Amino acid sequence: MDKTERIKELVKILNDASRAYYQEDTEIMSNFEYDKLYDELVSLEQETGLVLSGSPTSKVGYEILSELPKERHPEPMLSLDKTKSVDSLAAWLNGRMGVMSWKLDGLTVVLTYDGGELVKAVTRGNGEIGEVITNNAKVFANVPKKITYKSPLTIRGEAIITYTDFEKINQTIEDVESKYKNPRNLCSGTVRQLNNEITAKRNVHFFAFSMLDSGDEEIDRTVNSRFDFLSDLGFSVVEHKNVTPENIYDVVKEFSDKISTNDFPSDGLVLSFDDIAYGKSLGRTAKFPRDSIAFKWADEEAETIIRSVEWSPSRTGLINPIAVFDAVELEGTSVSRASIHNVSIVKQLELGIGDTIKVYKANMIIPQISENITKSNNLTIPDMCPACSGKTVLKDENGVETLYCPNPDCPAKSIKLFTHFVSRNAMNIDGMSEATLQKFLDKGFLVELYDIYHIDRYEEEIVDMDGFGRKSYDNMIESINTSRNTDLARVLYGIGIINVGNATAKLICKFFKNDIDKIINATEDEFSEIEGIGEVIAEGIVTYFADAENVRVLRAILDEVNIIEEVNDKEQDLEGKTFVITGSLESFANRDELKKLIEDRGGKVAGSVSSKTDYLINNDVTSNSSKNKKAKDLGIPIISEEDFLKL
């Protein structure tokens, strides 16, 4: 392949990876692999002088996708040039003093204060335009709502979720596949919630790393003076240290030694000139400012031999590949396993049993394969499920290949499904761990989910089982009986429909007013009318209920439980009316509050404007947004909150 073609190929690969990471909160390649390909692209562009218009070396980011209002930043938020060499950092300082701080791995947010009050918060977005998340920022754990400084002030920082809080949140999610992959993805979704009650519960922290000019020469003199100023106002600022070309090696080591014990995610360091005026005098390139540079650790790698690949089936049928290799020491711990994520990555690495591979810890924490040296490519993608020996299928979803077991009777699905059904957010049955459920399944006590409610048939056998006894049995039965009084959303979540989490189940039940027959017989279009449910989820729900056996099991479960419905004594003066809500709100804390009011009064809230919509609620009634345009085309009234409250 010639150099021009390789440049085109690299631009596409890197842009696809960035789009997945920034727009979809998914990762199709490791940071290590991305950096390696990015460096190759930079080298080729410098060598050939060819820079394509879509090259990630000349772009700041991608357009943002969400329903949140958008706003242009007063100054562009550029990316930083980067290096993995401490020698390069020392040379970059050129004899001057710098300030080194953590490069936190969360979501960059810009806070604006005026008159001492937080008036606006905007995400970085694509560097030019961000999303307005003011209501969410007001419930961050450590953001001051009011400060003593009354002049306008704009602060940039990183919103993060600590590893401790990340683990706590994941522990509340019983379904393994529903757990969040890393703190960054969790934080990104949390900060951009339309309902800030969810944000408040997730303990988001904000760490300031810079600010725009205040107009006060003393404050704006150095990076340190700005950090001191922000600290005095009550802000948490990133940990930082002064560096010179002489001590920079020791300071980098100080930071690196802390990574294994840090409770926050980071992906490197940032070095800035302390003298702000000097830094500004250097100007900037099209993409990078010249007053700061990012440092990423050259990940500690180790060579090892891959001995096997385990294929682990899950409740939904997804079979995940896990590499097992000779144990090696990385960042102070022994590592012998690493997730390969999907079949596409298996093929990219050309993996084979007995291959010599290089492994590292992404951000010094998560084991990953960085390179396959021998590339035997002899690994066979299993055509049989390791749990049921049924035939597997390869699925291609947006260019990513994954392996599935389609067998509905796969025992791996059974144990995972039963475990999901008794989990806290589903039927909430104590005393039925995965190990206990496996024993019950092996002994034939359980076949279908509803058999849980007849487990007392095997009282004597269970009491005599190892690790059980009378007290454990009685507690389990008591929990089972307690679970009989429940709401429909718990049941709907518990039966394990793909992509239907607890929140989605609640939305479905509200939308159909707990009418199970309407839910079972609803079309994809009807499900798609529910805000938060797209075509893929809608298709999955309809496919699930198209299976008569699934419906039979659901109805049998419902025969065992008593569905408790919330009493609604509000006047049904909006019955038969369908609303769409868009834009920011003033009289309501968030969209969910307005939505609940509409639904409590008999109305319906849809996610998109259609011929069935009666009103579009948008405080900016004259805007040229896509929803406003569609409403005007269809002759649908566009009303403000004030107009709505007069209805």
C-alpha positions as CSV (number, residue, x, y, z in Angstrom):
1,M,0.0,0.0,0.0
2,D,1.4,3.4,-0.9
3,K,1.7,6.2,1.6
4,T,-1.3,8.2,0.2
5,E,-3.6,5.2,0.5
6,R,-2.3,4.4,4.0
7,I,-3.1,8.0,5.1
8,K,-6.6,7.6,3.8
9,E,-7.0,4.3,5.6
10,L,-5.6,5.7,8.9
11,V,-7.9,8.8,8.7
12,K,-11.0,6.5,8.4
13,I,-9.9,4.1,11.1
14,L,-9.1,6.9,13.6
15,N,-12.3,8.9,12.8
16,D,-14.4,5.8,13.3
17,A,-12.8,5.2,16.6
18,S,-13.2,8.8,17.7
19,R,-16.8,8.8,16.6
20,A,-17.5,5.7,18.7
21,Y,-15.7,7.1,21.7
22,Y,-17.1,10.7,21.8
23,Q,-20.6,10.2,20.3
24,E,-21.6,6.7,21.3
25,D,-19.5,6.2,24.5
26,T,-18.1,2.9,23.2
27,E,-14.6,1.8,22.4
28,I,-13.6,-0.1,19.3
29,M,-9.9,0.1,20.0
30,S,-7.7,0.7,22.9
31,N,-6.0,4.0,23.7
32,F,-2.7,2.3,23.0
33,E,-3.7,1.2,19.6
34,Y,-5.3,4.7,18.8
35,D,-2.1,6.5,19.8
36,K,0.1,4.2,17.8
37,L,-2.0,4.7,14.6
38,Y,-2.3,8.5,15.3
39,D,1.5,8.8,15.6
40,E,1.9,6.8,12.3
41,L,-0.5,9.2,10.6
42,V,1.3,12.3,11.9
43,S,4.6,10.8,10.6
44,L,3.2,10.1,7.2
45,E,1.6,13.6,6.9
46,Q,4.9,15.2,7.8
47,E,6.7,13.0,5.3
48,T,4.3,13.5,2.4
49,G,3.0,17.0,3.1
50,L,-0.5,15.5,2.6
51,V,-3.2,16.4,5.2
52,L,-6.7,15.4,4.3
53,S,-9.6,17.7,5.3
54,G,-11.1,15.1,7.6
55,S,-7.8,14.2,9.3
56,P,-8.0,13.9,13.1
57,T,-4.7,15.8,13.2
58,S,-6.4,18.9,12.0
59,K,-9.8,18.5,13.7
60,V,-10.8,19.2,17.3
61,G,-13.6,16.8,17.7
62,Y,-17.0,15.5,16.4
63,E,-20.4,17.1,16.4
64,I,-22.4,16.3,19.5
65,L,-25.6,14.3,19.4
66,S,-28.2,14.9,22.1
67,E,-31.4,16.7,22.9
68,L,-29.6,19.2,25.2
69,P,-29.4,22.8,24.1
70,K,-26.2,23.8,22.5
71,E,-24.0,26.8,22.8
72,R,-20.8,28.2,21.3
73,H,-17.8,28.6,23.7
74,P,-16.4,32.1,24.1
75,E,-13.0,30.7,23.1
76,P,-12.3,27.4,21.2
77,M,-11.3,24.5,23.4
78,L,-8.4,23.1,21.6
79,S,-6.8,19.7,22.1
80,L,-3.2,19.5,23.4
81,D,-0.2,18.3,21.5
82,K,1.3,15.2,23.3
83,T,4.4,13.3,24.0
84,K,5.5,10.2,25.8
85,S,9.0,11.4,26.4
86,V,10.1,13.1,29.6
87,D,13.1,14.4,27.7
88,S,10.8,16.1,25.3
89,L,8.9,17.7,28.2
90,A,12.2,19.0,29.7
91,A,13.2,20.4,26.3
92,W,9.8,22.0,25.8
93,L,10.2,24.0,29.0
94,N,13.3,25.6,27.5
95,G,14.6,26.7,30.9
96,R,11.4,28.1,32.2
97,M,9.2,27.1,35.1
98,G,6.1,25.0,34.4
99,V,3.1,23.6,36.2
100,M,2.4,19.9,36.0
101,S,-1.1,18.5,36.8
102,W,-3.2,15.4,36.2
103,K,-4.9,15.0,32.9
104,L,-8.2,13.7,34.3
105,D,-10.3,11.2,32.3
106,G,-13.9,12.4,32.5
107,L,-15.9,15.0,30.7
108,T,-14.6,18.5,30.3
109,V,-17.1,21.2,31.5
110,V,-17.0,25.0,31.4
111,L,-18.7,26.8,34.3
112,T,-19.7,30.5,34.1
113,Y,-20.4,32.6,37.2
114,D,-21.9,36.1,37.3
115,G,-22.8,38.1,40.3
116,G,-21.3,35.3,42.4
117,E,-23.8,32.7,41.1
118,L,-23.4,29.7,38.8
119,V,-25.4,30.8,35.7
120,K,-24.2,28.3,33.1
121,A,-22.4,25.0,32.5
122,V,-21.5,23.7,29.1
123,T,-19.7,20.6,28.0
124,R,-16.6,20.7,25.8
125,G,-18.6,19.2,22.9
126,N,-16.6,19.5,19.7
127,G,-14.4,22.2,21.1
128,E,-16.4,25.0,19.4
129,I,-19.9,24.1,20.5
130,G,-21.0,22.3,23.7
131,E,-24.1,21.1,25.4
132,V,-25.8,23.2,28.1
133,I,-25.9,21.1,31.3
134,T,-26.5,23.9,33.9
135,N,-29.0,22.0,36.0
136,N,-26.7,19.0,36.2
137,A,-23.7,21.0,37.2
138,K,-25.7,22.5,40.1
139,V,-25.9,19.1,41.7
140,F,-22.2,18.1,41.3
141,A,-20.9,17.0,44.6
142,N,-18.3,19.8,45.0
143,V,-19.3,22.7,42.8
144,P,-20.1,26.0,44.6
145,K,-23.5,27.4,43.6
146,K,-22.5,30.8,45.0
147,I,-19.0,32.4,45.3
148,T,-17.8,35.7,46.8
149,Y,-16.3,36.9,43.5
150,K,-19.0,38.9,41.8
151,S,-17.4,39.7,38.4
152,P,-18.0,37.4,35.5
153,L,-15.8,34.3,35.7
154,T,-15.4,31.3,33.3
155,I,-13.7,28.2,34.7
156,R,-12.7,25.0,32.8
157,G,-12.4,21.7,34.5
158,E,-13.1,18.0,34.4
159,A,-16.2,16.2,35.7
160,I,-15.3,12.8,37.0
161,I,-16.7,9.8,38.9
162,T,-14.3,8.2,41.3
163,Y,-13.4,4.5,41.1
164,T,-15.1,4.0,44.5
165,D,-18.4,5.5,43.3
166,F,-18.1,3.7,40.0
167,E,-17.8,0.3,41.8
168,K,-20.7,1.2,44.1
169,I,-22.9,2.0,41.2
170,N,-22.0,-1.1,39.3
171,Q,-22.6,-3.2,42.4
172,T,-26.2,-2.2,42.4
173,I,-26.6,-3.6,38.8
174,E,-27.1,-7.4,39.0
175,D,-27.0,-8.0,35.2
176,V,-23.3,-8.2,34.2
177,E,-24.0,-6.9,30.7
178,S,-25.8,-3.8,32.1
179,K,-22.8,-2.8,34.2
180,Y,-20.8,0.3,33.1
181,K,-17.5,-0.3,31.4
182,N,-15.4,2.4,33.0
183,P,-15.8,5.7,35.0
184,R,-15.5,7.9,31.9
185,N,-18.5,6.4,30.1
186,L,-20.5,6.5,33.3
187,C,-19.6,10.1,33.9
188,S,-20.3,11.1,30.3
189,G,-23.8,9.7,30.5
190,T,-24.4,11.1,33.9
191,V,-23.3,14.7,33.2
192,R,-25.5,14.8,30.1
193,Q,-28.7,13.5,31.7
194,L,-31.9,15.3,31.0
195,N,-33.0,14.4,34.6
196,N,-30.6,16.0,37.1
197,E,-31.9,13.8,39.9
198,I,-29.9,11.0,38.3
199,T,-26.8,13.2,38.2
200,A,-27.2,14.1,41.8
201,K,-27.2,10.4,42.9
202,R,-24.0,9.6,41.1
203,N,-21.7,11.9,43.1
204,V,-20.0,13.7,40.2
205,H,-16.9,15.8,41.2
206,F,-15.5,18.7,39.3
207,F,-11.8,19.6,39.3
208,A,-10.9,23.0,37.8
209,F,-7.8,23.0,35.6
210,S,-7.9,26.5,34.0
211,M,-9.9,29.7,33.7
212,L,-10.4,32.5,31.2
213,D,-9.0,35.9,31.9
214,S,-10.6,37.5,34.9
215,G,-9.3,41.0,34.0
216,D,-7.3,41.2,37.3
217,E,-3.6,41.3,36.5
218,E,-2.6,39.7,39.8
219,I,-4.9,36.8,39.4
220,D,-4.0,36.3,35.7
221,R,-0.3,36.6,36.2
222,T,0.5,32.8,36.6
223,V,-1.1,29.4,36.5
224,N,-0.4,29.1,40.2
225,S,-2.0,32.4,41.0
226,R,-5.1,31.3,39.2
227,F,-5.2,27.9,41.0
228,D,-4.8,29.7,44.4
229,F,-7.6,32.1,43.4
230,L,-9.9,29.3,42.5
231,S,-9.0,27.3,45.7
232,D,-9.8,30.4,47.8
233,L,-13.2,30.6,46.2
234,G,-14.0,27.0,47.2
235,F,-13.2,25.1,44.0
236,S,-11.4,21.8,43.9
237,V,-8.5,22.2,41.6
238,V,-6.4,19.5,40.0
239,E,-3.3,18.4,41.9
240,H,-0.4,20.3,40.5
241,K,3.3,20.8,41.1
242,N,5.9,23.3,39.9
243,V,8.5,21.9,37.6
244,T,11.8,22.9,35.9
245,P,13.9,21.1,33.4
246,E,16.0,19.8,36.3
247,N,13.3,18.4,38.6
248,I,10.8,17.3,35.9
249,Y,12.0,13.7,35.9
250,D,11.3,13.4,39.7
251,V,7.9,15.1,39.5
252,V,6.8,12.8,36.7
253,K,7.8,9.8,38.8
254,E,5.9,11.2,41.8
255,F,2.8,11.4,39.8
256,S,3.3,7.9,38.2
257,D,3.8,6.4,41.6
258,K,0.3,7.6,42.7
259,I,-1.6,6.0,39.8
260,S,-2.1,2.6,41.4
261,T,-3.7,4.1,44.6
262,N,-5.5,7.1,43.0
263,D,-9.3,6.9,43.4
264,F,-9.9,8.9,40.2
265,P,-9.3,8.1,36.5
266,S,-6.5,9.8,34.6
267,D,-4.9,9.3,31.2
268,G,-1.7,11.3,31.6
269,L,-0.4,14.7,32.8
270,V,-0.6,18.3,31.5
271,L,2.4,20.6,31.5
272,S,1.8,24.4,31.2
273,F,4.1,27.4,31.3
274,D,3.5,29.1,34.7
275,D,3.9,32.5,33.2
276,I,0.5,33.1,31.4
277,A,1.6,36.1,29.4
278,Y,4.6,34.2,28.0
279,G,2.3,31.2,27.1
280,K,-0.1,33.4,25.3
281,S,2.8,35.1,23.3
282,L,3.6,31.7,21.7
283,G,0.2,31.6,20.0
284,R,-1.3,28.4,18.7
285,T,-1.5,26.1,15.7
286,A,-4.8,25.2,14.0
287,K,-5.4,22.5,16.6
288,F,-3.0,22.9,19.5
289,P,-2.3,25.8,21.9
290,R,1.5,26.3,22.4
291,D,1.3,27.1,26.1
292,S,0.6,23.6,27.2
293,I,1.4,20.0,26.3
294,A,0.0,16.6,27.3
295,F,2.2,13.8,28.6
296,K,1.1,10.1,28.3
297,W,3.0,7.4,30.0
298,A,4.8,4.9,27.8
299,D,2.8,2.0,29.1
300,E,4.8,-0.7,30.8
301,E,4.6,-3.7,28.4
302,A,5.5,-7.3,28.9
303,E,5.8,-10.2,26.5
304,T,4.0,-13.4,27.2
305,I,2.5,-16.4,25.5
306,I,-1.2,-16.8,24.9
307,R,-2.3,-20.2,26.1
308,S,-6.1,-20.1,25.4
309,V,-9.1,-18.0,24.7
310,E,-12.1,-18.5,26.9
311,W,-15.5,-17.8,25.3
312,S,-17.9,-16.7,28.0
313,P,-21.6,-16.8,27.2
314,S,-24.1,-14.4,28.8
315,R,-27.8,-14.0,29.4
316,T,-28.4,-12.2,26.1
317,G,-26.5,-14.8,24.1
318,L,-23.4,-12.6,23.6
319,I,-20.2,-14.7,23.9
320,N,-17.2,-12.6,25.1
321,P,-13.6,-13.7,24.2
322,I,-11.1,-13.5,27.1
323,A,-7.4,-14.2,26.5
324,V,-5.5,-16.3,29.0
325,F,-1.7,-16.1,29.0
326,D,1.3,-16.8,31.1
327,A,1.3,-14.5,34.1
328,V,3.4,-11.4,33.9
329,E,4.1,-8.5,36.3
330,L,2.6,-5.1,35.2
331,E,2.5,-2.0,37.3
332,G,3.2,-4.0,40.4
333,T,0.6,-6.8,40.0
334,S,0.4,-10.2,38.3
335,V,-1.7,-10.3,35.2
336,S,-2.8,-13.4,33.3
337,R,-6.1,-12.5,31.6
338,A,-7.4,-9.8,29.4
339,S,-10.7,-9.2,27.6
340,I,-10.5,-9.0,23.8
341,H,-13.9,-7.3,23.7
342,N,-15.2,-8.8,20.4
343,V,-14.5,-10.9,17.3
344,S,-13.3,-7.8,15.3
345,I,-10.5,-7.2,17.6
346,V,-9.6,-10.9,17.6
347,K,-9.3,-10.7,13.8
348,Q,-7.4,-7.4,13.9
349,L,-4.8,-8.9,16.2
350,E,-4.6,-12.1,14.1
351,L,-4.5,-14.1,17.4
352,G,-3.6,-17.7,17.7
353,I,-2.9,-20.1,20.6
354,G,0.9,-20.1,21.3
355,D,1.4,-16.6,19.9
356,T,3.8,-14.2,21.6
357,I,1.9,-11.1,22.6
358,K,2.6,-7.8,24.3
359,V,0.2,-6.8,27.1
360,Y,-0.1,-3.6,29.1
361,K,-2.5,-2.0,31.6
362,A,-4.5,0.8,29.9
363,N,-4.0,3.9,32.1
364,M,-2.0,1.5,34.3
365,I,-5.2,-0.3,35.4
366,I,-7.0,-2.4,32.8
367,P,-5.1,-5.3,31.2
368,Q,-5.1,-5.1,27.4
369,I,-3.3,-6.8,24.5
370,S,-1.2,-4.1,22.7
371,E,0.4,-6.2,20.0
372,N,0.6,-9.7,18.6
373,I,4.2,-10.3,17.6
374,T,3.9,-13.7,15.9
375,K,0.4,-13.3,14.4
376,S,-0.3,-17.0,13.7
377,N,-4.0,-16.2,13.1
378,N,-4.8,-19.8,14.0
379,L,-7.6,-19.1,16.5
380,T,-10.8,-20.7,15.5
381,I,-14.0,-18.7,16.3
382,P,-16.2,-21.3,17.9
383,D,-19.1,-22.5,15.9
384,M,-20.6,-24.2,19.0
385,C,-21.6,-22.5,22.2
386,P,-19.3,-23.6,25.1
387,A,-22.4,-23.9,27.4
388,C,-25.0,-25.7,25.3
389,S,-23.0,-26.9,22.2
390,G,-25.6,-25.2,20.0
391,K,-24.5,-23.5,16.8
392,T,-23.2,-20.0,17.2
393,V,-23.8,-17.0,14.8
394,L,-21.6,-14.0,14.0
395,K,-23.4,-10.7,14.0
396,D,-22.1,-7.5,12.4
397,E,-23.4,-4.4,14.2
398,N,-22.0,-1.1,12.8
399,G,-18.9,-2.8,11.5
400,V,-18.2,-4.6,14.8
401,E,-18.4,-8.4,14.7
402,T,-19.7,-10.2,17.8
403,L,-20.4,-13.9,18.5
404,Y,-23.8,-15.0,19.8
405,C,-25.6,-18.2,20.9
406,P,-29.1,-18.1,19.5
407,N,-30.3,-21.1,21.5
408,P,-33.1,-20.0,23.8
409,D,-32.5,-23.0,26.0
410,C,-28.8,-22.5,26.5
411,P,-28.0,-23.2,30.2
412,A,-25.7,-20.2,30.4
413,K,-28.7,-18.1,29.5
414,S,-30.9,-19.9,32.0
415,I,-28.6,-19.3,35.0
416,K,-28.0,-15.7,34.0
417,L,-31.7,-15.1,33.4
418,F,-32.7,-16.6,36.8
419,T,-30.0,-14.5,38.5
420,H,-31.3,-11.4,36.7
421,F,-34.9,-12.2,37.6
422,V,-34.2,-12.3,41.4
423,S,-31.9,-9.3,41.4
424,R,-32.6,-6.2,43.4
425,N,-34.1,-4.1,40.6
426,A,-36.2,-6.9,39.4
427,M,-38.1,-9.2,41.8
428,N,-35.7,-8.5,44.7
429,I,-35.5,-12.0,46.1
430,D,-32.9,-12.6,48.8
431,G,-31.3,-16.0,49.4
432,M,-31.0,-17.0,45.8
433,S,-27.4,-16.4,44.8
434,E,-26.2,-17.6,41.4
435,A,-24.6,-20.6,43.0
436,T,-27.8,-21.6,44.8
437,L,-29.8,-21.1,41.6
438,Q,-27.4,-23.3,39.7
439,K,-28.0,-26.1,42.3
440,F,-31.7,-25.7,41.9
441,L,-31.4,-25.9,38.2
442,D,-29.1,-28.9,38.3
443,K,-31.6,-30.8,40.6
444,G,-34.6,-29.9,38.3
445,F,-36.3,-27.7,41.0
446,L,-36.4,-24.8,38.5
447,V,-37.1,-25.0,34.8
448,E,-39.1,-21.8,34.1
449,L,-38.9,-18.4,36.0
450,Y,-42.3,-18.9,37.6
451,D,-41.1,-22.1,39.2
452,I,-39.4,-19.9,41.8
453,Y,-42.9,-19.4,43.3
454,H,-43.4,-23.1,43.8
455,I,-39.9,-23.9,45.1
456,D,-41.6,-24.9,48.4
457,R,-42.5,-28.2,46.7
458,Y,-38.9,-29.2,47.4
459,E,-38.7,-28.0,51.1
460,E,-37.2,-31.1,52.5
461,E,-34.6,-31.5,49.9
462,I,-33.5,-27.8,50.1
463,V,-33.3,-27.8,53.9
464,D,-31.0,-30.8,53.7
465,M,-28.8,-29.3,51.0
466,D,-25.2,-28.4,51.9
467,G,-24.9,-24.8,53.0
468,F,-28.6,-24.4,53.5
469,G,-30.7,-25.4,56.5
470,R,-34.1,-24.4,58.0
471,K,-33.3,-20.8,58.7
472,S,-31.9,-20.1,55.3
473,Y,-34.9,-21.8,53.7
474,D,-37.4,-19.9,55.7
475,N,-35.7,-16.6,54.9
476,M,-35.7,-17.4,51.2
477,I,-39.4,-18.3,51.2
478,E,-40.3,-15.1,53.1
479,S,-38.4,-13.1,50.5
480,I,-40.2,-14.9,47.7
481,N,-43.6,-14.2,49.2
482,T,-42.7,-10.6,49.8
483,S,-41.8,-10.3,46.1
484,R,-45.3,-11.3,45.1
485,N,-46.5,-7.8,45.8
486,T,-44.7,-5.8,43.2
487,D,-45.2,-3.4,40.2
488,L,-45.3,-4.4,36.6
489,A,-42.1,-2.6,35.7
490,R,-40.1,-5.0,38.0
491,V,-41.6,-8.0,36.2
492,L,-41.0,-6.5,32.8
493,Y,-37.4,-5.8,33.6
494,G,-36.9,-9.2,35.3
495,I,-37.9,-11.3,32.3
496,G,-34.8,-10.2,30.5
497,I,-35.8,-8.5,27.3
498,I,-32.6,-7.4,25.5
499,N,-31.9,-3.7,26.0
500,V,-34.8,-3.2,28.4
501,G,-33.3,-2.0,31.7
502,N,-35.2,-0.9,34.8
503,A,-35.7,2.7,33.6
504,T,-37.0,1.6,30.2
505,A,-39.4,-0.9,31.8
506,K,-40.8,1.9,33.9
507,L,-41.3,4.1,30.8
508,I,-43.1,1.3,29.0
509,C,-45.5,0.6,31.9
510,K,-46.2,4.3,32.3
511,F,-46.8,4.8,28.5
512,F,-49.2,1.8,28.4
513,K,-50.7,2.5,31.8
514,N,-49.7,-0.9,33.1
515,D,-51.9,-2.7,30.5
516,I,-50.0,-5.8,29.8
517,D,-52.1,-6.8,26.8
518,K,-51.3,-3.5,25.1
519,I,-47.6,-4.0,25.9
520,I,-47.5,-7.5,24.5
521,N,-49.4,-6.5,21.3
522,A,-47.8,-3.1,20.7
523,T,-46.0,-2.3,17.4
524,E,-42.5,-1.0,16.9
525,D,-43.9,2.4,16.0
526,E,-45.8,2.5,19.3
527,F,-42.8,1.6,21.3
528,S,-40.7,4.2,19.4
529,E,-43.1,6.9,20.5
530,I,-41.7,6.5,24.0
531,E,-38.9,8.9,24.7
532,G,-35.7,7.0,25.2
533,I,-36.7,4.0,23.1
534,G,-35.3,3.9,19.6
535,E,-35.8,1.6,16.6
536,V,-33.4,-1.1,17.8
537,I,-34.9,-1.4,21.3
538,A,-38.5,-1.3,19.9
539,E,-37.6,-4.1,17.4
540,G,-36.2,-6.2,20.2
541,I,-39.3,-5.8,22.4
542,V,-41.7,-6.7,19.6
543,T,-39.5,-9.7,18.6
544,Y,-39.5,-10.9,22.2
545,F,-43.3,-10.8,22.5
546,A,-43.7,-12.4,19.0
547,D,-42.5,-15.6,20.7
548,A,-45.6,-17.3,22.2
549,E,-43.4,-19.2,24.7
550,N,-42.2,-15.9,26.1
551,V,-45.7,-14.6,26.5
552,R,-46.8,-17.8,28.2
553,V,-44.0,-17.5,30.8
554,L,-44.8,-13.9,31.4
555,R,-48.5,-14.6,32.0
556,A,-47.6,-17.5,34.3
557,I,-45.4,-15.1,36.4
558,L,-48.2,-12.6,36.5
559,D,-50.6,-15.3,37.8
560,E,-48.2,-15.6,40.8
561,V,-47.9,-12.0,41.7
562,N,-50.1,-9.1,42.8
563,I,-49.4,-6.0,40.7
564,I,-49.6,-2.8,42.8
565,E,-50.6,0.2,40.8
566,E,-50.0,3.8,41.9
567,V,-53.2,5.7,42.7
568,N,-53.7,8.7,40.5
569,D,-56.5,11.1,41.7
570,K,-55.6,13.9,39.4
571,E,-58.2,15.3,36.9
572,Q,-57.7,13.6,33.5
573,D,-58.1,16.8,31.5
574,L,-55.3,16.0,29.1
575,E,-56.6,12.5,28.1
576,G,-56.1,11.7,24.5
577,K,-53.6,14.5,24.0
578,T,-50.0,13.8,22.9
579,F,-47.2,16.2,23.7
580,V,-43.5,16.5,22.6
581,I,-41.2,18.4,24.9
582,T,-38.0,20.0,23.6
583,G,-35.5,22.7,24.7
584,S,-34.7,24.0,28.2
585,L,-37.4,24.5,30.9
586,E,-38.0,27.2,33.4
587,S,-41.1,26.4,35.5
588,F,-40.1,22.7,35.9
589,A,-36.9,21.3,37.3
590,N,-36.5,18.9,34.3
591,R,-38.5,17.2,31.5
592,D,-39.4,14.3,33.7
593,E,-41.3,16.5,36.1
594,L,-43.3,18.1,33.2
595,K,-43.7,14.6,31.6
596,K,-45.1,13.2,34.9
597,L,-47.6,16.0,35.2
598,I,-48.9,15.4,31.6
599,E,-49.1,11.6,32.2
600,D,-50.8,12.0,35.6
601,R,-53.5,14.1,33.9
602,G,-54.0,11.4,31.2
603,G,-51.8,12.8,28.5
604,K,-49.0,11.1,26.6
605,V,-45.5,12.3,25.9
606,A,-43.7,11.2,22.7
607,G,-40.1,11.6,21.8
608,S,-40.6,13.0,18.3
609,V,-43.1,15.1,16.4
610,S,-45.5,13.3,14.2
611,S,-49.0,13.7,12.7
612,K,-50.3,12.2,16.0
613,T,-48.7,15.1,18.1
614,D,-51.2,17.6,19.5
615,Y,-48.7,20.1,21.0
616,L,-45.0,20.8,20.9
617,I,-43.8,22.4,24.1
618,N,-40.8,24.6,23.5
619,N,-40.1,27.9,25.3
620,D,-38.3,29.1,22.1
621,V,-41.4,29.0,20.0
622,T,-39.7,31.0,17.1
623,S,-36.5,28.8,16.9
624,N,-35.6,27.0,13.6
625,S,-35.0,23.7,15.3
626,S,-35.9,20.5,13.4
627,K,-38.8,19.8,15.8
628,N,-40.2,23.3,15.4
629,K,-39.9,23.1,11.6
630,K,-41.7,19.7,11.5
631,A,-44.4,21.0,13.8
632,K,-45.0,24.0,11.6
633,D,-45.1,21.8,8.5
634,L,-47.7,19.6,10.1
635,G,-49.7,22.5,11.5
636,I,-49.1,21.4,15.1
637,P,-49.2,24.3,17.7
638,I,-45.9,25.2,19.4
639,I,-46.5,26.4,22.9
640,S,-44.4,27.6,25.8
641,E,-44.5,26.3,29.4
642,E,-46.6,29.3,30.3
643,D,-49.1,28.4,27.4
644,F,-49.2,24.8,28.6
645,L,-50.0,25.8,32.2
646,K,-53.0,27.8,30.8
647,L,-54.4,24.8,29.0
